[in-house]
Amino acid sequence: MTVEFADDVSYLTFLPISLIFVVICLVSLLKKKSKGVMAFDDGVFWNEHRLQRLKCSVKNYDWGKIGSDSEALSVAKTLSIQAHPCKELAKKLHIRDPLVYKDGNHKPEMALAVTKFEILCGFVSIEELQRILKGVPEISQLVGAAVVDQLLNITPEDGEDTVKTALKQLFTQIMSASEHVIAEVLSQLIPRLRKKDELTSEEKLVLRLEKEYPGDVGVLAAFLMNYVTLNPGEALCLGANELHAYVSGDCIECMATSDNVVRAGLTPKKRDVKTLCDMLTYKLGRPDILRGFNVEGTDGLTKRYRPPFEEFEVDHCDLPEGKSTKFPSMAGPSLFLVTEGTGIIKTAFSAEMVRVGDVLFAPANTKITIESSGRRLQLYRAGVNSKFL
């Protein structure tokens, strides 16, 4: 690993972003051809030339070209049912349709809940799927009894490939149905659910989704997906080719740098149903939830969320009034986002007052001390996954 910085990169740099709920991009700015989109406090812009001068290679990743993005995301309306391709597929899609799939990189991501955060991710277990298929006759009406019976008759003795093949057939037929057919099925499903005395959490969600996206096939697809509510401080990792949709709430999202999204439901945007149905892993079962671990030397005030992806990790620092803690130096650059309170961030060369909404860039190998000057200071750090350094 090598780390090298141009002489004009300062030790601690404010980025001029005053709102929390905006995208914070460390390196994906290369794809933007404007004269400058982020500025140092010395007035020099983060343009393509400047980013190319900032060299930090970690296991063949050049942070001037490929690294990670982080963002504070507030979801008021369900985002599309989607997946992000693996690197191999991303390269093929980029060659096939570069206007839609704009790069050849993968986009694993992690969502860390700031408030209660609802998400649809992956497919339910086979036992749960069988229960749903028995309770939602409209799905049988749509795809045919033979497809549903194949899944209902699966036993523990059947292999994983058999289960995934049957699930893929079911999901593909649902997602490939015409708008007219989906509208007809929903015209029977929604009134039936509204008449029920008691609704399951999944049925309540389906009614919400139908209000947001009337007539959309994604309303039906939601029955097949895990419906997860994260509490603040809990996180989910979403790997390549994994189906997901953010439903509601605020989160810190970190991902590998890519614009590749394959959508097929709950969206007015371009859909690529065949690609989505072909690319998915069809992994079944509840996802693992990350709750973070205490960062050594921070007195339990900072938790680290480390996904199985080499591009990034996220730290959450929660400082009570008058408390301080240290961030050890990292072998890669970091972004800091202040989400609550006021305080001071110090390095060996500078000290900066920070408040809610401030975003700072810290180069590699920078030791940082953080002090809270208000009732509470909360901030997040996104940087290279230290496990892979």
Contacts in CASP RR format, 6 or more apart in sequence:
PFRMAT RR
TARGET T0000
AUTHOR 0000-0000-0000
METHOD contacts of the structure
MODEL  1
MTVEFADDVSYLTFLPISLIFVVICLVSLLKKKSKGVMAFDDGVFWNEHR
LQRLKCSVKNYDWGKIGSDSEALSVAKTLSIQAHPCKELAKKLHIRDPLV
YKDGNHKPEMALAVTKFEILCGFVSIEELQRILKGVPEISQLVGAAVVDQ
LLNITPEDGEDTVKTALKQLFTQIMSASEHVIAEVLSQLIPRLRKKDELT
SEEKLVLRLEKEYPGDVGVLAAFLMNYVTLNPGEALCLGANELHAYVSGD
CIECMATSDNVVRAGLTPKKRDVKTLCDMLTYKLGRPDILRGFNVEGTDG
LTKRYRPPFEEFEVDHCDLPEGKSTKFPSMAGPSLFLVTEGTGIIKTAFS
AEMVRVGDVLFAPANTKITIESSGRRLQLYRAGVNSKFL
1 57 0 8 1.000
1 58 0 8 1.000
1 59 0 8 1.000
1 331 0 8 1.000
1 389 0 8 1.000
2 55 0 8 1.000
2 57 0 8 1.000
3 55 0 8 1.000
3 56 0 8 1.000
3 57 0 8 1.000
3 331 0 8 1.000
3 332 0 8 1.000
3 364 0 8 1.000
3 365 0 8 1.000
4 55 0 8 1.000
4 56 0 8 1.000
5 54 0 8 1.000
5 55 0 8 1.000
5 56 0 8 1.000
5 363 0 8 1.000
5 364 0 8 1.000
6 50 0 8 1.000
6 53 0 8 1.000
6 54 0 8 1.000
6 55 0 8 1.000
8 42 0 8 1.000
8 44 0 8 1.000
8 53 0 8 1.000
9 53 0 8 1.000
9 54 0 8 1.000
9 363 0 8 1.000
10 40 0 8 1.000
10 41 0 8 1.000
10 42 0 8 1.000
10 350 0 8 1.000
11 347 0 8 1.000
11 348 0 8 1.000
11 349 0 8 1.000
11 350 0 8 1.000
11 362 0 8 1.000
11 363 0 8 1.000
11 366 0 8 1.000
12 345 0 8 1.000
12 347 0 8 1.000
12 349 0 8 1.000
12 350 0 8 1.000
12 352 0 8 1.000
12 360 0 8 1.000
12 361 0 8 1.000
12 362 0 8 1.000
12 366 0 8 1.000
12 368 0 8 1.000
13 40 0 8 1.000
13 41 0 8 1.000
13 360 0 8 1.000
13 361 0 8 1.000
13 362 0 8 1.000
14 40 0 8 1.000
14 41 0 8 1.000
14 352 0 8 1.000
14 358 0 8 1.000
14 359 0 8 1.000
14 360 0 8 1.000
15 24 0 8 1.000
15 38 0 8 1.000
15 39 0 8 1.000
15 335 0 8 1.000
15 359 0 8 1.000
15 360 0 8 1.000
15 361 0 8 1.000
16 38 0 8 1.000
16 39 0 8 1.000
17 24 0 8 1.000
17 38 0 8 1.000
17 357 0 8 1.000
17 358 0 8 1.000
17 359 0 8 1.000
18 357 0 8 1.000
19 357 0 8 1.000
20 72 0 8 1.000
20 337 0 8 1.000
20 339 0 8 1.000
20 356 0 8 1.000
20 357 0 8 1.000
21 72 0 8 1.000
21 73 0 8 1.000
21 74 0 8 1.000
21 250 0 8 1.000
22 71 0 8 1.000
22 72 0 8 1.000
23 69 0 8 1.000
23 71 0 8 1.000
24 69 0 8 1.000
24 70 0 8 1.000
24 71 0 8 1.000
24 72 0 8 1.000
24 335 0 8 1.000
24 337 0 8 1.000
24 359 0 8 1.000
24 382 0 8 1.000
25 69 0 8 1.000
25 71 0 8 1.000
25 257 0 8 1.000
26 63 0 8 1.000
26 67 0 8 1.000
26 68 0 8 1.000
26 69 0 8 1.000
26 70 0 8 1.000
26 333 0 8 1.000
26 335 0 8 1.000
26 361 0 8 1.000
26 382 0 8 1.000
27 51 0 8 1.000
27 63 0 8 1.000
27 64 0 8 1.000
27 65 0 8 1.000
27 66 0 8 1.000
27 67 0 8 1.000
27 68 0 8 1.000
27 69 0 8 1.000
27 257 0 8 1.000
28 69 0 8 1.000
28 257 0 8 1.000
28 259 0 8 1.000
29 36 0 8 1.000
29 37 0 8 1.000
29 38 0 8 1.000
29 46 0 8 1.000
29 47 0 8 1.000
29 48 0 8 1.000
29 51 0 8 1.000
30 48 0 8 1.000
30 51 0 8 1.000
30 52 0 8 1.000
30 64 0 8 1.000
30 65 0 8 1.000
31 102 0 8 1.000
31 103 0 8 1.000
31 259 0 8 1.000
33 48 0 8 1.000
34 47 0 8 1.000
35 45 0 8 1.000
35 47 0 8 1.000
36 45 0 8 1.000
36 46 0 8 1.000
36 47 0 8 1.000
37 45 0 8 1.000
37 46 0 8 1.000
37 47 0 8 1.000
38 45 0 8 1.000
38 46 0 8 1.000
39 45 0 8 1.000
39 46 0 8 1.000
40 46 0 8 1.000
44 50 0 8 1.000
51 64 0 8 1.000
52 64 0 8 1.000
54 63 0 8 1.000
54 64 0 8 1.000
54 333 0 8 1.000
55 62 0 8 1.000
55 63 0 8 1.000
55 64 0 8 1.000
56 62 0 8 1.000
56 63 0 8 1.000
56 64 0 8 1.000
56 332 0 8 1.000
56 333 0 8 1.000
56 364 0 8 1.000
56 384 0 8 1.000
57 63 0 8 1.000
58 310 0 8 1.000
58 331 0 8 1.000
58 332 0 8 1.000
58 384 0 8 1.000
58 388 0 8 1.000
58 389 0 8 1.000
59 310 0 8 1.000
59 388 0 8 1.000
61 67 0 8 1.000
61 310 0 8 1.000
61 311 0 8 1.000
61 384 0 8 1.000
63 332 0 8 1.000
63 333 0 8 1.000
66 105 0 8 1.000
66 256 0 8 1.000
66 257 0 8 1.000
67 256 0 8 1.000
67 257 0 8 1.000
67 311 0 8 1.000
67 312 0 8 1.000
67 384 0 8 1.000
68 254 0 8 1.000
68 255 0 8 1.000
68 256 0 8 1.000
68 257 0 8 1.000
68 311 0 8 1.000
68 312 0 8 1.000
68 382 0 8 1.000
68 383 0 8 1.000
68 384 0 8 1.000
69 254 0 8 1.000
69 255 0 8 1.000
69 256 0 8 1.000
69 257 0 8 1.000
70 252 0 8 1.000
70 253 0 8 1.000
70 254 0 8 1.000
70 255 0 8 1.000
70 312 0 8 1.000
70 314 0 8 1.000
70 335 0 8 1.000
70 337 0 8 1.000
70 380 0 8 1.000
70 382 0 8 1.000
70 383 0 8 1.000
71 252 0 8 1.000
71 253 0 8 1.000
71 254 0 8 1.000
72 114 0 8 1.000
72 250 0 8 1.000
72 251 0 8 1.000
72 252 0 8 1.000
72 253 0 8 1.000
72 337 0 8 1.000
72 339 0 8 1.000
72 380 0 8 1.000
73 111 0 8 1.000
73 246 0 8 1.000
73 250 0 8 1.000
73 251 0 8 1.000
73 252 0 8 1.000
73 253 0 8 1.000
74 249 0 8 1.000
74 250 0 8 1.000
75 117 0 8 1.000
75 246 0 8 1.000
75 247 0 8 1.000
75 248 0 8 1.000
75 249 0 8 1.000
75 250 0 8 1.000
75 251 0 8 1.000
76 248 0 8 1.000
76 249 0 8 1.000
77 212 0 8 1.000
78 208 0 8 1.000
78 209 0 8 1.000
78 212 0 8 1.000
78 213 0 8 1.000
78 245 0 8 1.000
78 246 0 8 1.000
78 247 0 8 1.000
78 248 0 8 1.000
78 266 0 8 1.000
79 245 0 8 1.000
79 246 0 8 1.000
79 247 0 8 1.000
79 266 0 8 1.000
79 267 0 8 1.000
80 245 0 8 1.000
80 261 0 8 1.000
80 263 0 8 1.000
80 264 0 8 1.000
80 265 0 8 1.000
80 266 0 8 1.000
80 267 0 8 1.000
80 269 0 8 1.000
81 120 0 8 1.000
81 218 0 8 1.000
81 221 0 8 1.000
81 222 0 8 1.000
81 225 0 8 1.000
81 243 0 8 1.000
81 244 0 8 1.000
81 245 0 8 1.000
81 263 0 8 1.000
81 264 0 8 1.000
81 265 0 8 1.000
81 266 0 8 1.000
81 267 0 8 1.000
82 243 0 8 1.000
82 244 0 8 1.000
82 245 0 8 1.000
82 261 0 8 1.000
82 262 0 8 1.000
82 263 0 8 1.000
82 264 0 8 1.000
82 265 0 8 1.000
82 267 0 8 1.000
82 276 0 8 1.000
83 240 0 8 1.000
83 241 0 8 1.000
83 242 0 8 1.000
83 243 0 8 1.000
83 244 0 8 1.000
83 262 0 8 1.000
83 276 0 8 1.000
83 279 0 8 1.000
83 280 0 8 1.000
84 106 0 8 1.000
84 107 0 8 1.000
84 108 0 8 1.000
84 109 0 8 1.000
84 238 0 8 1.000
84 239 0 8 1.000
84 240 0 8 1.000
84 241 0 8 1.000
84 242 0 8 1.000
84 255 0 8 1.000
84 258 0 8 1.000
84 260 0 8 1.000
84 261 0 8 1.000
84 262 0 8 1.000
85 93 0 8 1.000
85 101 0 8 1.000
85 106 0 8 1.000
85 107 0 8 1.000
85 240 0 8 1.000
85 241 0 8 1.000
85 260 0 8 1.000
85 262 0 8 1.000
85 279 0 8 1.000
86 106 0 8 1.000
86 240 0 8 1.000
86 241 0 8 1.000
86 279 0 8 1.000
87 104 0 8 1.000
87 105 0 8 1.000
87 106 0 8 1.000
87 240 0 8 1.000
89 240 0 8 1.000
89 241 0 8 1.000
89 279 0 8 1.000
90 101 0 8 1.000
90 103 0 8 1.000
90 104 0 8 1.000
90 105 0 8 1.000
90 106 0 8 1.000
90 107 0 8 1.000
90 258 0 8 1.000
90 260 0 8 1.000
91 104 0 8 1.000
93 100 0 8 1.000
93 101 0 8 1.000
93 104 0 8 1.000
93 260 0 8 1.000
93 262 0 8 1.000
93 275 0 8 1.000
94 101 0 8 1.000
94 102 0 8 1.000
94 103 0 8 1.000
94 104 0 8 1.000
94 260 0 8 1.000
100 270 0 8 1.000
100 272 0 8 1.000
101 259 0 8 1.000
101 260 0 8 1.000
102 259 0 8 1.000
102 260 0 8 1.000
103 257 0 8 1.000
103 258 0 8 1.000
103 259 0 8 1.000
103 260 0 8 1.000
104 258 0 8 1.000
104 260 0 8 1.000
105 256 0 8 1.000
105 257 0 8 1.000
105 258 0 8 1.000
105 260 0 8 1.000
106 240 0 8 1.000
106 256 0 8 1.000
106 258 0 8 1.000
106 260 0 8 1.000
107 240 0 8 1.000
107 255 0 8 1.000
107 256 0 8 1.000
107 257 0 8 1.000
107 258 0 8 1.000
107 260 0 8 1.000
107 261 0 8 1.000
108 237 0 8 1.000
108 238 0 8 1.000
108 239 0 8 1.000
108 240 0 8 1.000
108 255 0 8 1.000
108 256 0 8 1.000
108 307 0 8 1.000
108 309 0 8 1.000
108 311 0 8 1.000
109 237 0 8 1.000
109 238 0 8 1.000
109 239 0 8 1.000
109 253 0 8 1.000
109 254 0 8 1.000
109 255 0 8 1.000
109 256 0 8 1.000
110 235 0 8 1.000
110 236 0 8 1.000
110 237 0 8 1.000
110 238 0 8 1.000
110 253 0 8 1.000
110 254 0 8 1.000
110 255 0 8 1.000
110 290 0 8 1.000
110 305 0 8 1.000
110 307 0 8 1.000
110 309 0 8 1.000
110 312 0 8 1.000
110 314 0 8 1.000
111 117 0 8 1.000
111 119 0 8 1.000
111 230 0 8 1.000
111 235 0 8 1.000
111 236 0 8 1.000
111 238 0 8 1.000
111 246 0 8 1.000
111 251 0 8 1.000
111 252 0 8 1.000
111 253 0 8 1.000
112 233 0 8 1.000
112 234 0 8 1.000
112 235 0 8 1.000
112 251 0 8 1.000
112 252 0 8 1.000
112 253 0 8 1.000
112 254 0 8 1.000
112 290 0 8 1.000
112 305 0 8 1.000
112 314 0 8 1.000
112 316 0 8 1.000
112 380 0 8 1.000
113 230 0 8 1.000
113 231 0 8 1.000
113 232 0 8 1.000
113 233 0 8 1.000
113 234 0 8 1.000
113 235 0 8 1.000
113 249 0 8 1.000
113 250 0 8 1.000
113 251 0 8 1.000
114 232 0 8 1.000
114 233 0 8 1.000
114 249 0 8 1.000
114 250 0 8 1.000
114 251 0 8 1.000
114 252 0 8 1.000
114 339 0 8 1.000
115 232 0 8 1.000
115 249 0 8 1.000
115 250 0 8 1.000
116 229 0 8 1.000
116 230 0 8 1.000
116 231 0 8 1.000
116 232 0 8 1.000
116 249 0 8 1.000
117 229 0 8 1.000
117 230 0 8 1.000
117 246 0 8 1.000
117 248 0 8 1.000
117 249 0 8 1.000
117 250 0 8 1.000
117 251 0 8 1.000
118 205 0 8 1.000
118 227 0 8 1.000
118 228 0 8 1.000
118 229 0 8 1.000
118 230 0 8 1.000
118 246 0 8 1.000
118 247 0 8 1.000
118 248 0 8 1.000
118 249 0 8 1.000
119 228 0 8 1.000
119 229 0 8 1.000
119 230 0 8 1.000
119 236 0 8 1.000
119 244 0 8 1.000
119 245 0 8 1.000
119 246 0 8 1.000
119 247 0 8 1.000
120 222 0 8 1.000
120 225 0 8 1.000
120 226 0 8 1.000
120 227 0 8 1.000
120 228 0 8 1.000
120 243 0 8 1.000
120 244 0 8 1.000
120 245 0 8 1.000
120 247 0 8 1.000
121 225 0 8 1.000
121 226 0 8 1.000
121 228 0 8 1.000
121 236 0 8 1.000
121 238 0 8 1.000
121 242 0 8 1.000
121 243 0 8 1.000
121 244 0 8 1.000
121 245 0 8 1.000
121 287 0 8 1.000
122 225 0 8 1.000
122 226 0 8 1.000
122 242 0 8 1.000
122 243 0 8 1.000
122 244 0 8 1.000
122 283 0 8 1.000
122 284 0 8 1.000
122 285 0 8 1.000
122 287 0 8 1.000
123 129 0 8 1.000
123 167 0 8 1.000
123 171 0 8 1.000
123 224 0 8 1.000
123 225 0 8 1.000
123 226 0 8 1.000
123 243 0 8 1.000
123 282 0 8 1.000
123 283 0 8 1.000
123 284 0 8 1.000
123 285 0 8 1.000
124 132 0 8 1.000
124 224 0 8 1.000
124 225 0 8 1.000
124 226 0 8 1.000
124 284 0 8 1.000
124 285 0 8 1.000
125 284 0 8 1.000
125 285 0 8 1.000
125 286 0 8 1.000
126 151 0 8 1.000
126 154 0 8 1.000
126 163 0 8 1.000
126 284 0 8 1.000
128 285 0 8 1.000
129 151 0 8 1.000
129 167 0 8 1.000
129 224 0 8 1.000
129 284 0 8 1.000
130 151 0 8 1.000
130 152 0 8 1.000
130 154 0 8 1.000
132 139 0 8 1.000
132 202 0 8 1.000
132 223 0 8 1.000
132 224 0 8 1.000
133 139 0 8 1.000
133 140 0 8 1.000
133 148 0 8 1.000
133 151 0 8 1.000
133 152 0 8 1.000
134 152 0 8 1.000
136 189 0 8 1.000
136 223 0 8 1.000
138 185 0 8 1.000
138 186 0 8 1.000
138 188 0 8 1.000
138 189 0 8 1.000
138 192 0 8 1.000
138 220 0 8 1.000
139 148 0 8 1.000
139 170 0 8 1.000
139 174 0 8 1.000
139 220 0 8 1.000
139 223 0 8 1.000
140 148 0 8 1.000
141 185 0 8 1.000
141 188 0 8 1.000
142 173 0 8 1.000
142 174 0 8 1.000
142 177 0 8 1.000
142 181 0 8 1.000
142 182 0 8 1.000
142 185 0 8 1.000
142 220 0 8 1.000
143 170 0 8 1.000
143 173 0 8 1.000
143 174 0 8 1.000
147 166 0 8 1.000
147 169 0 8 1.000
147 170 0 8 1.000
147 173 0 8 1.000
148 170 0 8 1.000
150 166 0 8 1.000
150 169 0 8 1.000
151 166 0 8 1.000
151 167 0 8 1.000
151 170 0 8 1.000
154 162 0 8 1.000
154 163 0 8 1.000
154 166 0 8 1.000
163 284 0 8 1.000
164 282 0 8 1.000
164 283 0 8 1.000
164 284 0 8 1.000
167 224 0 8 1.000
167 282 0 8 1.000
167 284 0 8 1.000
168 277 0 8 1.000
168 280 0 8 1.000
168 282 0 8 1.000
170 224 0 8 1.000
171 221 0 8 1.000
171 224 0 8 1.000
171 277 0 8 1.000
171 280 0 8 1.000
171 282 0 8 1.000
172 277 0 8 1.000
174 217 0 8 1.000
174 220 0 8 1.000
174 221 0 8 1.000
174 224 0 8 1.000
175 217 0 8 1.000
175 218 0 8 1.000
175 221 0 8 1.000
175 264 0 8 1.000
175 265 0 8 1.000
175 273 0 8 1.000
175 276 0 8 1.000
175 277 0 8 1.000
176 273 0 8 1.000
176 274 0 8 1.000
176 277 0 8 1.000
177 185 0 8 1.000
177 217 0 8 1.000
179 215 0 8 1.000
179 217 0 8 1.000
182 215 0 8 1.000
182 216 0 8 1.000
182 217 0 8 1.000
182 220 0 8 1.000
183 215 0 8 1.000
185 220 0 8 1.000
186 210 0 8 1.000
186 214 0 8 1.000
186 215 0 8 1.000
186 219 0 8 1.000
186 220 0 8 1.000
189 206 0 8 1.000
189 220 0 8 1.000
190 207 0 8 1.000
190 210 0 8 1.000
193 199 0 8 1.000
193 203 0 8 1.000
193 206 0 8 1.000
193 207 0 8 1.000
194 207 0 8 1.000
196 203 0 8 1.000
199 207 0 8 1.000
201 227 0 8 1.000
202 222 0 8 1.000
202 223 0 8 1.000
202 227 0 8 1.000
205 222 0 8 1.000
205 227 0 8 1.000
205 247 0 8 1.000
206 219 0 8 1.000
206 220 0 8 1.000
206 222 0 8 1.000
206 223 0 8 1.000
209 216 0 8 1.000
209 218 0 8 1.000
209 219 0 8 1.000
209 222 0 8 1.000
209 266 0 8 1.000
210 216 0 8 1.000
210 219 0 8 1.000
212 266 0 8 1.000
213 219 0 8 1.000
213 265 0 8 1.000
213 266 0 8 1.000
213 267 0 8 1.000
216 265 0 8 1.000
216 266 0 8 1.000
216 267 0 8 1.000
217 264 0 8 1.000
217 265 0 8 1.000
218 264 0 8 1.000
218 265 0 8 1.000
218 266 0 8 1.000
219 266 0 8 1.000
221 264 0 8 1.000
221 265 0 8 1.000
222 245 0 8 1.000
225 243 0 8 1.000
225 244 0 8 1.000
225 245 0 8 1.000
226 285 0 8 1.000
226 286 0 8 1.000
226 287 0 8 1.000
227 247 0 8 1.000
228 236 0 8 1.000
228 286 0 8 1.000
228 287 0 8 1.000
228 289 0 8 1.000
230 236 0 8 1.000
230 251 0 8 1.000
230 289 0 8 1.000
233 291 0 8 1.000
233 292 0 8 1.000
233 303 0 8 1.000
233 316 0 8 1.000
234 289 0 8 1.000
234 290 0 8 1.000
234 291 0 8 1.000
235 289 0 8 1.000
235 290 0 8 1.000
235 291 0 8 1.000
235 292 0 8 1.000
235 305 0 8 1.000
235 314 0 8 1.000
236 287 0 8 1.000
236 288 0 8 1.000
236 289 0 8 1.000
236 290 0 8 1.000
237 287 0 8 1.000
237 288 0 8 1.000
237 290 0 8 1.000
237 307 0 8 1.000
237 308 0 8 1.000
237 309 0 8 1.000
238 244 0 8 1.000
239 309 0 8 1.000
241 279 0 8 1.000
241 280 0 8 1.000
241 281 0 8 1.000
242 280 0 8 1.000
242 281 0 8 1.000
242 283 0 8 1.000
243 276 0 8 1.000
243 280 0 8 1.000
245 266 0 8 1.000
252 314 0 8 1.000
252 316 0 8 1.000
252 337 0 8 1.000
252 380 0 8 1.000
252 382 0 8 1.000
254 312 0 8 1.000
254 313 0 8 1.000
254 314 0 8 1.000
254 382 0 8 1.000
255 311 0 8 1.000
255 312 0 8 1.000
256 309 0 8 1.000
256 311 0 8 1.000
256 312 0 8 1.000
257 311 0 8 1.000
262 272 0 8 1.000
262 275 0 8 1.000
262 276 0 8 1.000
262 279 0 8 1.000
263 269 0 8 1.000
263 270 0 8 1.000
263 271 0 8 1.000
263 272 0 8 1.000
263 276 0 8 1.000
264 271 0 8 1.000
264 272 0 8 1.000
264 273 0 8 1.000
264 276 0 8 1.000
264 277 0 8 1.000
265 271 0 8 1.000
290 305 0 8 1.000
290 306 0 8 1.000
290 307 0 8 1.000
291 303 0 8 1.000
292 303 0 8 1.000
292 304 0 8 1.000
292 305 0 8 1.000
292 306 0 8 1.000
293 303 0 8 1.000
293 304 0 8 1.000
293 306 0 8 1.000
294 300 0 8 1.000
294 302 0 8 1.000
294 303 0 8 1.000
294 304 0 8 1.000
295 302 0 8 1.000
295 303 0 8 1.000
295 304 0 8 1.000
295 315 0 8 1.000
295 327 0 8 1.000
295 328 0 8 1.000
296 328 0 8 1.000
297 325 0 8 1.000
297 326 0 8 1.000
297 328 0 8 1.000
298 317 0 8 1.000
298 325 0 8 1.000
298 326 0 8 1.000
298 327 0 8 1.000
299 325 0 8 1.000
301 317 0 8 1.000
301 318 0 8 1.000
301 319 0 8 1.000
301 323 0 8 1.000
301 325 0 8 1.000
302 315 0 8 1.000
302 316 0 8 1.000
302 317 0 8 1.000
302 318 0 8 1.000
302 325 0 8 1.000
302 327 0 8 1.000
303 315 0 8 1.000
303 316 0 8 1.000
304 313 0 8 1.000
304 314 0 8 1.000
304 315 0 8 1.000
305 313 0 8 1.000
305 314 0 8 1.000
305 315 0 8 1.000
305 316 0 8 1.000
306 313 0 8 1.000
306 385 0 8 1.000
306 386 0 8 1.000
306 387 0 8 1.000
307 313 0 8 1.000
307 385 0 8 1.000
309 385 0 8 1.000
310 384 0 8 1.000
310 385 0 8 1.000
310 387 0 8 1.000
310 388 0 8 1.000
311 384 0 8 1.000
311 385 0 8 1.000
312 382 0 8 1.000
312 383 0 8 1.000
312 384 0 8 1.000
312 385 0 8 1.000
313 382 0 8 1.000
313 383 0 8 1.000
313 384 0 8 1.000
313 385 0 8 1.000
313 386 0 8 1.000
313 387 0 8 1.000
314 380 0 8 1.000
314 381 0 8 1.000
314 382 0 8 1.000
314 383 0 8 1.000
315 327 0 8 1.000
315 380 0 8 1.000
315 381 0 8 1.000
316 378 0 8 1.000
316 379 0 8 1.000
316 380 0 8 1.000
317 325 0 8 1.000
317 327 0 8 1.000
317 370 0 8 1.000
317 377 0 8 1.000
317 378 0 8 1.000
317 379 0 8 1.000
317 380 0 8 1.000
317 381 0 8 1.000
318 376 0 8 1.000
318 377 0 8 1.000
318 378 0 8 1.000
319 325 0 8 1.000
319 370 0 8 1.000
319 371 0 8 1.000
319 372 0 8 1.000
319 376 0 8 1.000
319 377 0 8 1.000
319 378 0 8 1.000
320 372 0 8 1.000
320 375 0 8 1.000
320 376 0 8 1.000
321 372 0 8 1.000
321 373 0 8 1.000
321 374 0 8 1.000
321 375 0 8 1.000
321 376 0 8 1.000
322 371 0 8 1.000
322 372 0 8 1.000
322 373 0 8 1.000
322 374 0 8 1.000
323 371 0 8 1.000
323 372 0 8 1.000
324 369 0 8 1.000
324 370 0 8 1.000
324 371 0 8 1.000
324 372 0 8 1.000
325 369 0 8 1.000
325 370 0 8 1.000
326 367 0 8 1.000
326 368 0 8 1.000
326 369 0 8 1.000
326 370 0 8 1.000
327 334 0 8 1.000
327 367 0 8 1.000
327 368 0 8 1.000
327 369 0 8 1.000
327 370 0 8 1.000
327 381 0 8 1.000
328 367 0 8 1.000
329 364 0 8 1.000
329 365 0 8 1.000
329 366 0 8 1.000
329 367 0 8 1.000
330 364 0 8 1.000
330 365 0 8 1.000
330 366 0 8 1.000
330 383 0 8 1.000
330 384 0 8 1.000
330 386 0 8 1.000
331 364 0 8 1.000
331 365 0 8 1.000
331 384 0 8 1.000
331 386 0 8 1.000
331 389 0 8 1.000
332 363 0 8 1.000
332 364 0 8 1.000
332 365 0 8 1.000
332 383 0 8 1.000
332 384 0 8 1.000
332 389 0 8 1.000
333 361 0 8 1.000
333 362 0 8 1.000
333 363 0 8 1.000
333 364 0 8 1.000
333 383 0 8 1.000
333 384 0 8 1.000
334 361 0 8 1.000
334 362 0 8 1.000
334 366 0 8 1.000
334 381 0 8 1.000
334 382 0 8 1.000
334 383 0 8 1.000
335 359 0 8 1.000
335 360 0 8 1.000
335 361 0 8 1.000
335 362 0 8 1.000
335 381 0 8 1.000
335 382 0 8 1.000
335 383 0 8 1.000
336 345 0 8 1.000
336 354 0 8 1.000
336 358 0 8 1.000
336 359 0 8 1.000
336 360 0 8 1.000
336 361 0 8 1.000
336 362 0 8 1.000
336 368 0 8 1.000
336 379 0 8 1.000
336 380 0 8 1.000
336 381 0 8 1.000
337 357 0 8 1.000
337 358 0 8 1.000
337 359 0 8 1.000
337 379 0 8 1.000
337 380 0 8 1.000
337 381 0 8 1.000
337 382 0 8 1.000
338 354 0 8 1.000
338 355 0 8 1.000
338 356 0 8 1.000
338 357 0 8 1.000
338 358 0 8 1.000
338 359 0 8 1.000
338 377 0 8 1.000
338 378 0 8 1.000
338 379 0 8 1.000
339 356 0 8 1.000
339 357 0 8 1.000
339 378 0 8 1.000
339 379 0 8 1.000
339 380 0 8 1.000
340 356 0 8 1.000
340 376 0 8 1.000
340 377 0 8 1.000
340 378 0 8 1.000
341 355 0 8 1.000
341 356 0 8 1.000
341 372 0 8 1.000
341 374 0 8 1.000
341 375 0 8 1.000
341 376 0 8 1.000
341 377 0 8 1.000
341 378 0 8 1.000
342 353 0 8 1.000
342 354 0 8 1.000
342 355 0 8 1.000
342 356 0 8 1.000
342 372 0 8 1.000
342 373 0 8 1.000
342 374 0 8 1.000
342 377 0 8 1.000
343 353 0 8 1.000
343 354 0 8 1.000
343 355 0 8 1.000
343 370 0 8 1.000
343 371 0 8 1.000
343 372 0 8 1.000
343 373 0 8 1.000
343 374 0 8 1.000
343 377 0 8 1.000
344 351 0 8 1.000
344 352 0 8 1.000
344 353 0 8 1.000
344 354 0 8 1.000
344 370 0 8 1.000
344 371 0 8 1.000
344 373 0 8 1.000
345 351 0 8 1.000
345 352 0 8 1.000
345 354 0 8 1.000
345 360 0 8 1.000
345 368 0 8 1.000
345 369 0 8 1.000
345 370 0 8 1.000
346 352 0 8 1.000
346 368 0 8 1.000
346 369 0 8 1.000
346 370 0 8 1.000
346 371 0 8 1.000
347 362 0 8 1.000
347 366 0 8 1.000
347 367 0 8 1.000
347 368 0 8 1.000
347 369 0 8 1.000
348 367 0 8 1.000
352 360 0 8 1.000
353 373 0 8 1.000
354 360 0 8 1.000
354 379 0 8 1.000
362 368 0 8 1.000
370 377 0 8 1.000
370 379 0 8 1.000
371 377 0 8 1.000
END
